[in-house]
Amino acid sequence: MGNSADKKPGGAPLTHGAAELPSVTVDGYNLELRDSNGFLGDNANKFAFDEKLDAWRKRVRQAGADPLGKTPTRDLTKKEIDALLDGDDKEAAAVIFGAVEDFATAFATVLGRFLKQESWKDTERVAVGGGFSGHAIGELAIARALVLLKAEGHRVEITPIVHHPDDAGLIGAAYLMPPWMLKGHKAMLAMDIGGTNVRVGIVELRLKEAEDLAKAKVWKSDIWRHADDKPSRKATVERLVAMIEKLVAKADKADLELAPVIGVACPGVISADGSILRGGQNLPGGNWESEHFNLPLALKKAVPQIGDEEAFVIMHNDAVVQGLSQIPYMRDCTSWGILTIGTGLGNAHFHNKPEKSK
């Protein structure tokens, strides 16, 4: 693996954090918009919803019992909140609706700011990903934000991502790779590194069913909640390699021939050499933005081969990769974006390239 790109002899370079990908042009990502209170995205991440729900609960307690009980908001899972929203206790549901409304208002404001950016000009559709979007409260907040934006005259569609957010961050990695790297193989390795969890998985390509990867799915995956372990950066890399090796063994046993590639999704601005320029502050175990640390090179050194072929590691921003999983569902528009609601608010914007005639 070279310092700036992997290259097939006589072929195009495979650059980390590339703007030009096989199916789309990445107009921009990781925009760090600010308002008077700091980063605008902090108004619409998963912690922002918890703060709004907690504020509603405190107001209700001033006049009586909290319908959500005594469990602190931070200890309520999104599944538990979904159940309360759909449960028989309408007062509890109403408190949650209040938080959803407040969050949707903030989210619509944030998205409105994105739509005014040059790189988001003429956006036709926005997919919303991240863990929050995979829950009923997230889907309701997204729908409400769409209504608010339409009421302000914005002609834009907003939709939750099609794949489960856990899978989208892996499936999207297949779209980082030019077709020649995947041809003749049944699957590939993918990795999604977040501020709380790491997922490593095998994406079954199903190219015979759909050459555009529309039928790709996660065959097997493993998750590690690194936030509980607080590992060093070195220990994190060692754990990632162990997860890769475990999945490779499973693929070999199932006769699932792997392409010699590892696609990595990671927060932050990714340089052509695979280093992280900025935005990696939530990653485990130290300074990932150091000029002395390069994750793709570390993975390449630890996993030099996949099968009998030299391994290639390609890394891009996690919101970009999650967005790429939407490509089959964005063919009917030209300009589109994604926002991912998680530990932070990830963002990326794309233009589709013309489909090649067969």
N, C-alpha and C positions, 0 to 999 in steps of 0.2 A: 504494500500500500504506500503510495507516495505521500508527500507532505501536503499536497493540495487536492489531489483527486486520484481516484482509481481510473484505470483506462484499459479498455480492450484494445489489443494491437490493431491499429488502423481504424479504431472506432472513436466515438465521441467521449470526452472525459466525463466521469461521474463525480460531480462536485457536491460536497456537503453544503447544505443550506442553499441549494441552487434556486435561481429564479425561473430558469427554463427547465421544465419537467416534460416527460413524454406527452402528456395530454393537456397540460395547462401551463400558463404563465402565472407565477406568483407575483402579484402586484405589490405586495407588502405584507408584513406580519409583525407581531409583537409591538404594535403601536402603543406608546406610553403616554396616553392623553392625561392631562391634569386639569383640575379645577382649583379653587381657592383652598380646598381642604386636602389636596394631595392627588394621588393617582385616581383617575375617574373610575377605573375598573374595580377599585375597592368598594364602590357603591353597589356593585352587582356581582359579587362572588358569593360562595356558599356561606361565608361568615356573615355577610350583610343580611341574608335572609334570617339567620338565627338571631341577629341583633334586633331585627324588626319584630320577629315573633316574641322575643323576650320583652320588648317595650310594650307590646299589646298585653301580655300577661301581667306585667307590673301595673298597668292602668286598671285592668279588671280587678286585680286584688285590692285596690283601694276601696272598692265598694262591695266586696264579697269574696267568695271562694274562687280559686282559679280552676276553671273547668278542665284544664289539662293536668291537674293534679300537682304533686309536690316535686316531681322529677325536674331537675334543672334543664333548661332548653338545650344546653350543650350536650346533655346525656341522652336526649331524644334522638333516635335514628330517623332518617328520612322515611323509612318504611312505617315506623310507628306514627309519624305525623300524617302520612298518607292514610293510614287506617283511621285516625281520628277525623280526618277531613271527610271520609266516606262513611263514618259511623253514625250511630243513632243519637249521639249527644250533639244536638244542633248548636248549642252554645259553644262547645269546643270547636266545632267546625267553623263557626262564625269568627272566632278569634283567629283561627288559621287563615281564613279568607281575608281578614284585615291585614295580616302580614303579607299574604300573596299580593294584595292590591298595592301595598306600599312598595314591595319589591318590584312588581311589574312597572310601576311608575318610574322608579329609579332606573330599571333596565331599559325602558323606552327612552329615557333621557340620554343614557349612555349610548345606546344604538343610534339615536338621532345625531349625536356628535360624530360618531364614526361615519355616518352617511354623508357628512359634510366634508370629510377628508378627501383630498385629491385622489388617493389610491382607492377610495371606495366610491368614486364618482360613477353614476349611472348603475348602481347595484340593483339587480332585479330580484334577487332572493338571498336570504340569509338563513343558513342552517345554525341551529343552536345545539352544541354538544356539551361534554363534560358530565360529571356524575349527577349534578342537580337536574339536568334535563331528562334523565331517565326515570324520574319519579312523577307522581300525579301532581304534586305541588309545583314542580318545574314546568310541566306541560301546561298547567293552568296559567302560570305566570307568563309563559311565552305567548299563549293565546291572548291574554289580556294586554300585554305589551303591543301586540300586533294591532288590536283594536284602538289603543291609544295613539299609535303612530298613524293609522289610517285617518283617525279623527283630526289629526294635524295636517293631513294632506299628503303624507308620504305614500308613494306608490311602490311598495315593496312587500314581498312575501316573507314570512318568517315561519320556519318549520323545524321541529326537532329532527336531529339526525336519524337516519333510517336504522342503522345498526345500533345495538346496545353500546353505550359509550365505552365500556370495557373492551369491546371487540373492535370498535371503530379505530382506536389508536393503534391496533395491530394490523388490521386489514388495509388501512391507508398506506402502510409502508410498502405494499406491493406496487403502488403507483409511483414510488420513487425510482423504480428500476426500469430501464429500457427493456422492451420485449425480448431482445436477444439474451438477456441474462436469465430470464425465466423459462425460455423455450425448452421443451423436453423434460421439464421437471414438474413434479406433482405439488410441491409445497415450498415454503420458505420460512426462515426464522424472522421474528419481529420482536421488538422490545419497546415498551412505553414507560418512560421514567417520569414520575410525578412527584409532587411535593410531599405526598403521604405514602403512596404505594409505588411499587414497580411491578409491571406485568411483562412476562416473557411468554411468547406463544409461537405455535406453528400455524401458519395460514395456509390452508388447502386452496390451491389456485383454481382448480377446475377449469383450466383453459380450453378443454375440449367442449365444455358446455357454453362457455362465453369467453371469447378472446379478449374482451375488454375488462375481464376480472369481475364482471357483475355478479357472478355466482360464487366468488371467493368467500370462504368462511373460516372461522377459527376452529381448527381441529382439536388442539389441546393447548392449555395455557396454565401457567403457574403464577401466583401472586405472592408478593412479599410486602408486608406493611412495615416499611423501614422506619416509619415515624415512631413505632413502639420500641425499636432496638437501638436507635441513635448510633448507627455504625460509623466508623471512620470512612474516609473516601476509599482507602485501600481495601478495607473489608467489604465495602459496597461493590467494588469491581469484582472481587473474588466471589461474592455471592451471585452476581450476574453471570459470571462464567459458569459456576456450578449449575445454575438454572438452565443455561444453554445446553450444557453437556447432558443433563438429565433428559431434556426434550429431544436432543439428537438421538439418544439411545432409544427412546420410545418410537421415533420415526423410523429408525433402522429396523427395529423389531417388527413394525407394521409394513415394512417394504414401501415406505412413503419417501420416494426420492426427493431430497432437498436440493433446491438451487443453492449455489455457493455464495449466498448473500445473507447479510443480517441488516435489516432495516431498523433504525433506531429513532424514536421520537423522544425529544427532550426539551424542556422549557428553555427559553432564552433566544438570543440572536446567535446563529451558528455561522462561524467563519468557513471559508472554502477549505481550510485545512482540518476542519472538524473540531476546532477549539470553540469555546463559548465566550463570546465577546462580553455579553452582559445578560442579566435576567435569570441567572442560575442560583439565586440566593436561597431558594427553598430546597435545593438538592442536598442529599445527605452527606455528612462527613467532611466538611471543609470547603475550600475554595476551588470550585469547578471552573472558575474563570481564570485560573492561573495559567500563565504562558508555559508552565512546566507540566501541564496536565492536558491530555488529549484522549477522550474516551474511545473514539473509534480506533486509534492506534493501540490503546491498551487491550481492547477486545480482539483486534487483529493479531496482536502478539500472543494472546492466550489461546485463540482459536484460529491457527494459521490455515487450516484446511477444513472443508466440509465435504465429506465423502473423499473422492480422489482429486478434488479440485481446490485451487487456491481460494480462500475465502475473501470476500469483499464486504466492507462495512460502510454503509451510507447513513448519515444522520441528518435530520432536519428538525425544525421546531415542532413541538407536539400539537399545536393548534393547526399548523399546516398539514401534518400527517392525518389528524382526525378529519380535517376538511377533505382530504384526498379520497377518503372512503365514500364520499358523497358523489364522486364524479359520474357514476352511471345514472344518477337521479337529477343531474344538473344539465343534461344534454340539450334540454329545450330552452336554455337561457345562455347568455354570453358572459355576463359579469355577475359574480356572486361572491359571498363571503361566509365566514363562520366565526361565531363567538363560542368559546368553551367556558362554562361556568364551573369552576372548581376552586382549588386553593387560591388561585388568582382568576382573572378574566383573560383568557387567551383569545387571540384574534388573528385572522388571516384573510386575504382577499385574492381572488383568482379571475383570470379570463380563460375561457375554453379555447383551445386551439382547434382549427378546422379538422374534422375527421377525415382521415385518409381514405380515398376511394379504393375499393378492393379490385 
